[in-house]
């Protein structure tokens, strides 16, 4: 057996041993990690659903032309949000097992509960934002106590959109069209009023 095959063989042994140790060590956290991942993914879905509502209500003012899971946004959830939250739970479990062993303090459960609460609050904010009057009264009441996330989908601040004294591009275009129509009507009226000198 040559040296390369021997290295690969022992590398596989070491990798298998490390994998087995990790699974045995962190196996109690698997249900917690699963619950946290589900909460994070459902929060991402409610954000996408809010984006659809905002685009339907304000089609000319939203940043993106079509509401969808963009590769950047969903990739950030997979690459950044989920790994960070899972690392916090795993570190809390290690601290619970080796640092707070005599205190009987369930740190991993407390941290998972805090993460799930944070995601649940974000879901409720997403669901209560950009609601019409015909929607459920529950969402309208909830909207009064939670943050409105509608403005995150606009190029301008939501408060600026609500002010009636702000002149928008659509209003400028409408004014231009009215002026063009008026100019055309004025020219036609002047043409009719001028006597025919060719006779």
N, C-alpha and C positions, 0 to 999 in steps of 0.2 A: 504493500500500500504506500503510495507516494505521500509526500508531505502536505500537498494541497488538499487531497482527500481527507487526510487526518485532521487538518485544521477545520475543514467544513464539518466534519463529523463532531468534533468537540464544540464547535460554535453552535451547532444544532442542539447538542445536549444542554449547553449553557442557556440558550434561548428558551428551550422547553422547560428547564428548571425555573427560570425567572418568570415565565408565563404562568406556570403552575403555582408558584409562590404568590404572584399578584392576585390570581383568581381566589386562592385560599384566603389570602389576607383581607381582600376587599369584598368578598362575597356577601357579607351582611349589608353592604351599601348598595347593592344592585337594585333592589326595589326603590330606594330613595333616588338613585340616579335616573331610573326610568320615569318616575313621577315628575321629577324636575324637567327632564327633556320634553315630556308631553306638555307641560305647562308652557314652556318656552315656545314650542312649535305652535301651540294654539294661540298664543299671544301674537306670533308672526302672522297667523291666518286672520285674526281680527284686525290687525293693522292693514292687511291687504284688502279686507272687506270695507274698511273705512275709506281707503283710497278709491275704491269703486264708487262709494256713495258721494264722496267729494267731487269726483270727476263727473258723475251724473248730474249733480246739483250746480256745479260751476264749470261747465265744459271748456270755456274759453280762458279760464284763469289758472287751471291746474298746471303743474310743471310737466307732467308726463301726459302724452296723448292717449295712452291706453293703460288702464290699471292692471297690473300683473305682478307676479313675483319676479322682480328683476334679479339678474345673476349677482349684482353687487349686494343688494339688500339681503337676499336669502343666503348668499355666500357668507356675509358678515355674521348672520345668526349661527351658521354651521361652524365657521372658523374661529369666531371670537366669543360670542355670547355663551354658547353651550360649553365649550372647554373651560372658560373662566368659572362658570357656576359649578361645574363638576369638580374642578380642582378645589374649590372652596369646601365642598361637601367632603371630599376625600381627606383634605387637611384637617377638617373638623373631626372626622372619624379617627384619624391617627392621634390627634390631641386627646380625644375622648378615651381612647384605648390605652395610651402610654403616659400621658401627662396627668389627666384627671381620673386615673383608674380608681382612686380611693374616694372620689367625690360622688360617684354615680351620677354624673352630669351628662345627659344625652345631647352632646353638642351637635352631632351630625343631624339629629332629628330637628333640633332647634333651627340650625342653619337652613335645612331643606324647607322647613315651614316658612322661614323668612323669605326665601327665594320664591316659593309658591305664592305667598301673599303678595309680593312685589309684582309677579307676573299676573296674578288675578286682578290686582288693582289696575294694571295697565290694560288688561282685557276690557274691564268695565269702562275705562276712559275711552278706549277705542269704540266700544259699542254705543256709548252715550253721545259721542261727538257727531256733529252734522246730521241731526235728526230733524224730520219735518214735524209739523203740528199734528199730522194724522197718525204719527207713530205712537207707540204705547206710552201711557202717562208715566210708567216706571222709569223709562229712559229720560224723559224730560225732567223728572224730579232728580234723578241721579246726575244729570247734566249740571244742575245748579251747585252741586257740592264737589264735583270732580273737574279736572283740567280738561279744557277743550283742545283736542289735538288736530282740529281741522286746519289751522294755519300752517302746520308742517308740510302740507301738500300744496301750498301756494308760493308764488314768487314774492308776494308782499305780505305784510302783517294782516291778520284777520281784522284787527280794529280799523285799519285803513280801509278795508273793503266795506265795513259797516257804515262809515261816514258818508253821508249823502253829498257833502260838499266836495268830495274828491272827484276830479274829472278823470274818467278812464279812457283808454284807447277806443273802446266801442262807442262811447259818447262823442268823442272827437270825430270818428268816422261817420256816425249818424248825422252830426252837424254839417260835415262836408257834403254829404249826399243831399241834405235839405237845401244847402246853398247852391249846389249845382242845378237842382230842380228849379229853384227860384230864378236863377240866372237864365236858364233855358226858357222858362215861361215869360220872363221880362223881354227877352229878345224876340220871341214869337209875337208878343203883344205889340212891340214897337214896329215890327214888320207889317202887321195888319193895319196899324194906325197910319203908316206912311202911304200917301196917295200914289197911284200908279202913274209915273211920268212918261211912260213909253207911248201912250196913246196920242 
